[in-house]
Amino acid sequence: MKRATKLTWIGIVLLAAGPSITLAWRRWDNTRTLVGVSTPLSPTVRSLRTAEFKVNMHHIYVISVQMHKPFPQAMENCLKGPEEELYNCNKNPALKAHWRVWSDGQVVAQGLSDSNDSVPEHWVEYGTATSDPLLQRSIGYFASESGRRYLLDVSFAGDLDSLAGARPYLVVDVPVTYGEEEDDKEFALFCMTVLMGIAGVIMLAIGHRGRLRANGI
């Protein structure tokens, strides 16, 4: 009888634990800092320092310039054009920048938008500054530490006049692949929940059978 009761409790715990762990993870994930900076860029700006921002996870954060539609005519083919067109897009002086990330009064990362040590030159039709369709040009990235505060300095090679109609934003956020990573984690949690549920049902069935035997049924 004692053994049957123990198995029953194990089954109940397994059935409850899976959904509880998934719910707790979702609540935790919703509190992660996905966007550290999202600030509009003035057409006359040549350099700027962002306000201090804090992140709460260890992850790669991408520094980028995001542009809203309608895009400047010279950049209409940045996504769909041939390789030489993409090269011309990257040559735009407004998108050539030197950046530094500071934390606790020290430079923790720096680079040039055209440097291979900074980030591969690429464009994506994605953005977090607003819900509008966006072009995002990455100019750098850095690895964050959870709980640390950062400042970002950016100096552009030219005025942003050519981007004025596209309302450019300077954005620091997680890469577009972050959502895919989280989907993989959620799927793994779902599988774990299912397995724990199956194990819980088995434990309950064994416990119930043990009680019936103990009662001579």
Secondary structure, DSSP 8 states (H G I E B T S, - for coil): -HHHHHHHHHHHHHHHHHHHHHHHHHHHHHTS--EEEEEE--TT-SEEE---EE--S--EEEEEEEEESS--GGGTTTTTS-HHHHHHHHT-GGG-EEEEEEETTEEEEEEETT-TTT----EES--SSSSS-EEEEEEEEEE--TT-EEEEEEEESS-SGGGGGG--EEEEE--TTHHHHHHHHHHHHHHHHHHHHHHHHHHHHHHHHHHHHHTT-
